[in-house]
Amino acid sequence: MHLGHHKAIIKPFPIPENYDCEDPDKPPPCEDLRNDLVQGQLQLINYAIKHSYCYTRWTKVATFIIQKEPGNTKFGGLPGRDATTPVFLEELQWEILRASRKSLLRMDFDATSCYDRIIPNITSLAGRSFGQHRTLCFLHANFLEEAQYILKTKLGLSNSTRILGLARAAQIAQSSGCSSPADCSMPTPPKPTARIPIPGWID
């Protein structure tokens, strides 16, 4: 079964010009019929995938965005997955959500947590491998925190700094083999400078 059929079926029906929507909770005309068509198409796709009545390449696209039923394989980073699969996946996912008027929660990788936890530790270990003193590693970590603040404020993502001070230094000290920042001769971190809040942005 071609997924283009599904996309064509869930396309919204035109609303008559003389339609008076006094009740915002009242669905437009033919909404119930369209929902029945969507549910029927979902059941057909699920049945085809569960009983192997479709091409393997379509199972890679449809398994994540259709209804979760036992027996359906899930999309993931497995051998044989092509680079175009996520594109079709996201496109059909948004079409189904638009037709069913449901909300979506995206569970993507958090780049902020990756930056916070991985980058400072990697730079600390890389610096030590070249003979860099531990104190410079801490100073470098503070510099990365300042760079993160600048990036977030320039992009309008935040109006306050996220510098963790000694807590961040202690974490890097532990990953570097020090029991405490004092053991690594860490200087007292300077007080953060005054920040100019960005109007209209809430952290």
N, C-alpha and C positions, 0 to 999 in steps of 0.2 A: 504494500500500500504506500502510495506516495504521500509524503507529509504536506505537499502543496494542497491536497484536498482538504486537509484539516485547516490550513491557513485560510482557504477560500470560504469554508463553512462558517468559521467564527468571525468573519468580517462583519462589523456592525451593520444592522439594517438601517436604511434611511428613515429619519423621523419626519412625519408629515409637517408641513408648514403651519397648518392650523391646530397643531397639538398644543394644548394649554396645560403646562405642567405646574399646577397649583401646589400639589403635594410633592416635596422634594424626594420623599421616600418611595413614591410611586414609580415603578419601572416604566420605561417608554413602551410603545406598542411593539408587539412581537418579541418582547424580551424573554418571555417564558418559552416561546418556540425556539429562539436562538439558544437558550440554555439547554433545552432538550437535545438539540443538534450537537452541541458541544459535548455533552455527556455521552451521547451515542458514539460520536467519533472517538472519544477517549477510550471507550470500552472496546471498540474495534481495534485500535492500535495496541492496547494492552493485550487483547486476545492473540493478535498476530505475533507479538513479541514473545509472549509466554509459551506459545505452542510452535514457535519456529516457522511461522508461515510468512516470513518476510526476509528481505535481504539482511545480511549481517551489518552492512554499513548503516542501515536505518536504525538498528538497535543501538548503535553508538550515539545517535543523535537524540532519540526520543526518550530514553529511559529515565533521564533526570527530570524532564519537564512535564511528563505525564503523571497521572496519579500513581502514588507509591503503592504497589501491590506486591505480595509475596511472589517471588520467582523472577522478578525483573532485575537484571544486572544493573549496577550503578556505574555512572560515568566516572572515570578516574584516570590517573597517569599510568596506564598499563601499556605493555608492548602492543604495537599495531594501531594505536590511536593516531589519527591524523591531525594536522594543525587546524583544519577547517571545522572540526567538530565543535569546538567551543563557540564558534561564530553562529552556526546553525542552532546550537543549544540555546544561546542567549536570545536569539531572534524569536524562536518559537516560544520560549519561556515568557517573554514580554507579551507576545500575542495572546497567549492563553490567559495571562493575568489581566490584560486589557479587556478581554471578552468576559471573563468571569468577575471582573471588578473586585479582585482580591489584592491584598497588600503583599509585598515581597520583602523578605529579609535576606540581604546578601551576606554570605559568610565568606568573604574573601580574606586573604592573608593580610594581617595588620602590619603595614609598613612601618608605622610608628614604633610598635613594640620591637620589630626587627632592628630598627635603628638604635633604640635605647639599649637593647641587651647584647647585640652581636657586634656592632661596629666598634664601640669603645674597647671591648675585650680583644678584638682582632688587632686593633691598632696598638694596644698595649703589648701584646705578645710579639707583634711584628717589630716594634721598636726595641724590645729587649733582645730579640734575635740579632739585631744589628749593634748591640752594645749600648743601647740608650739607657740612661739612668731611670730608675723607677719614678723619681720625682718628676721628670719630664713626661712620663706616661700619665701621671695625674694631671699635670698641666694641660696635656693634650686632650684628656677627657673633658676637662672644663671648657676647653676651646670648642670641642664638638657640641657640648651643651649650648654654648652661646650661638654657634652656627645653626643649631636646630631652632633656637628661638627666632633668629633672624629670618630663617626660611619660612617658619610658620606665620610670622607677622607680615612678611612681604606677600604671602599668598592669601592673607586674610583668614587663616585658620585659627588663630589665637591672638589674644592681646595681653598675655602674661607669660612670663618665663616658666619653664619647667625644670630649672636647675635644682638638683637634689643635694648639692653641696657635699657634706661629709658622707652622707649615705651612699652616694654614687662612688666617691673615692674609696670607701671601705669595700664596696662590692668589687671594684677593679683590683684593690689590694689583695683581696682574697683569691681572685682568679690569677693574680701574679705571684702568689706564694707568700704574701706578707700576712701576718696575723692582725695587723692594724695599720692605719695610715701613718701612725707615729713611728712604727718600726721601719718604714720606708723613707723616713726623713721628709715627710710631706709638709710643705709650707702651708701656713694658714691661708685658706682661699680668700680672695678679695671679696668685699661686699658687692653685690650686684648693683649696677648703676640704676638710676631712676628710669622707669619705663613710661613712655607716653602712650596712654591707652588709645586704641583705635575705636572711634565711635561706630556704633551699629553692630559690633561683633561681640558675641557672648562666648566666653571660654567654656 
